[in-house]
Amino acid sequence: MSAITVPVEYFVVLSAVLFIMGVLGVLVRRNAIMIFMSVELMLNSANLALVAFARQWADVGGHLMVFFVITVAAAEVAVGLALIVAIFRTKKTTNVDELNVLQG
């Protein structure tokens, strides 16, 4: 039984589609949580591309970069959600159009 290998181009195309969806989510959405999720989608698409190229070139460097990106994304989630909760408590909204003035 032979293993089926998926060409690296498929992973790159999927990564590009996910990244474009993330960019559109950041540009179109007005909800802070949806924008936050779109940024996470862009980070995950970059991770997918890094893993695909690391697999193609049989290099561990891409996998190490993915671990660093995941670490930064985890820190971003902690800080970002704390900021969103703090802003929601003061402004009672997560709509970024209404958050243009961040005065108490």
Buried (B, 14 or more C-beta within 10 A) or exposed (E): EEEEEEEBEEBBEBBEEBBEBBBEBBEEBEBBEBBBBBBBBBBBBBBBBBBBBBBBEEEEEBEEBBEEBEEEBEEBEEEBEEEBEEBBEEBEEBEBEEBEEEEE
